[in-house]
Amino acid sequence: QVQLVESGGGLVQAGDSLILSCAASGRTFSGYSVAWFRQAPGKEREFVAAISRCDRSTNYADFVKGRFTISRDNAKSPVFLQMNSLEPEDTAVYYCAIAGRTSKSPSKYDSWGQGTQVTVSS
């Protein structure tokens, strides 16, 4: 069983940047696609970005608009989410999750981290 731990959240101002990290314990990310989701108060959990287990190809939500970058060096390294030009609308708890295949649906993911809070002030 892979356990996921997110870190890097915090309180920033609009226009600032943050780097979120998702680390795996118990196993590596080998064989898994990794995604970031977010959930704001009163809203459903939504897809942010994903990186494929096979070729490290990436997928992003439309609202990312080139501001966010998901990356990882190899199956043993953490997965990062570089977030630039943050907006107040990006305020949410950010979660990483793993699945055997990349999907934008939260229901397709097997394991989740506990989340890290990102708050963007205007």
C-alpha positions as CSV (number, residue, x, y, z in Angstrom):
1,Q,0.0,0.0,0.0
2,V,1.4,3.4,-1.0
3,Q,1.0,6.2,1.4
4,L,1.1,9.7,0.0
5,V,2.2,12.8,1.8
6,E,1.7,16.3,0.4
7,S,3.7,19.4,1.5
8,G,4.4,22.9,0.4
9,G,1.1,24.6,0.9
10,G,0.8,28.0,2.6
11,L,-0.6,31.5,2.5
12,V,0.6,33.6,-0.4
13,Q,-0.5,36.8,-2.2
14,A,-2.0,36.9,-5.6
15,G,0.7,36.6,-8.3
16,D,3.1,34.6,-6.1
17,S,4.3,31.1,-6.6
18,L,4.3,27.8,-4.6
19,I,5.7,24.4,-5.2
20,L,3.8,21.5,-3.8
21,S,5.4,18.1,-3.3
22,C,3.9,14.6,-3.1
23,A,6.0,11.9,-1.6
24,A,5.3,8.2,-1.5
25,S,6.1,5.9,1.4
26,G,5.8,2.2,1.5
27,R,6.4,1.9,-2.2
28,T,7.6,4.1,-5.0
29,F,5.5,5.6,-7.7
30,S,6.5,2.9,-10.1
31,G,3.5,1.7,-12.1
32,Y,1.3,4.6,-11.1
33,S,0.1,7.8,-12.7
34,V,0.1,10.6,-10.3
35,A,-2.4,13.5,-10.2
36,W,-3.2,16.6,-8.3
37,F,-6.7,17.5,-7.4
38,R,-8.1,20.4,-5.3
39,Q,-11.2,21.1,-3.3
40,A,-12.4,24.4,-2.2
41,P,-15.0,24.8,0.6
42,G,-18.4,23.9,-0.6
43,K,-17.2,22.7,-4.0
44,E,-16.5,19.3,-5.4
45,R,-13.0,17.9,-5.8
46,E,-11.6,18.9,-9.2
47,F,-8.8,17.7,-11.3
48,V,-5.7,20.0,-11.6
49,A,-2.9,18.0,-13.3
50,A,-1.6,14.5,-13.9
51,I,1.6,12.9,-15.0
52,S,1.5,9.5,-16.7
53,R,3.2,6.4,-15.4
54,C,4.3,5.3,-18.8
55,D,6.0,8.2,-20.6
56,R,5.6,11.1,-18.1
57,S,3.2,12.8,-20.4
58,T,1.1,15.5,-18.7
59,N,-2.5,16.6,-18.6
60,Y,-3.8,19.8,-17.1
61,A,-7.2,21.3,-16.3
62,D,-8.2,24.2,-18.5
63,F,-8.1,26.7,-15.7
64,V,-4.4,26.0,-15.2
65,K,-3.8,28.1,-18.4
66,G,-0.1,27.4,-18.4
67,R,0.4,28.6,-14.9
68,F,1.0,25.2,-13.3
69,T,3.6,22.5,-14.1
70,I,3.6,18.9,-12.8
71,S,6.8,17.0,-12.9
72,R,8.8,14.1,-11.5
73,D,12.3,12.9,-12.2
74,N,11.7,9.2,-11.7
75,A,9.5,6.7,-9.9
76,K,11.4,7.1,-6.7
77,S,11.3,10.9,-6.6
78,P,8.5,13.1,-5.3
79,V,6.0,14.5,-7.7
80,F,5.9,18.3,-7.8
81,L,3.3,20.9,-8.8
82,Q,4.9,24.2,-9.6
83,M,2.2,26.9,-9.3
84,N,2.9,30.3,-10.7
85,S,0.7,33.5,-11.0
86,L,-1.6,32.2,-8.2
87,E,-5.0,33.7,-8.0
88,P,-7.5,33.9,-5.1
89,E,-9.6,31.4,-7.0
90,D,-6.8,28.8,-6.5
91,T,-7.5,28.7,-2.8
92,A,-8.2,25.1,-1.9
93,V,-6.9,22.0,-0.3
94,Y,-4.6,20.3,-2.8
95,Y,-4.4,16.5,-2.8
96,C,-2.2,14.1,-4.7
97,A,-3.5,10.7,-5.8
98,I,-2.3,7.6,-7.7
99,A,-3.9,5.4,-10.3
100,G,-3.0,2.7,-12.7
101,R,-4.0,5.0,-15.6
102,T,-4.3,8.7,-15.9
103,S,-7.8,10.0,-15.5
104,K,-9.5,13.3,-14.7
105,S,-12.1,11.5,-12.5
106,P,-11.3,11.3,-8.7
107,S,-13.1,8.0,-8.6
108,K,-10.4,6.4,-10.7
109,Y,-7.7,7.0,-8.1
110,D,-6.8,4.4,-5.5
111,S,-4.9,6.2,-2.8
112,W,-4.9,9.8,-1.6
113,G,-2.8,12.0,0.6
114,Q,-4.2,14.0,3.5
115,G,-4.0,17.3,1.5
116,T,-2.1,20.6,1.9
117,Q,-3.9,23.9,2.2
118,V,-3.1,26.7,-0.3
119,T,-4.6,30.1,0.4
120,V,-4.1,33.0,-2.0
121,S,-5.0,36.4,-0.7
122,S,-6.0,39.3,-3.0
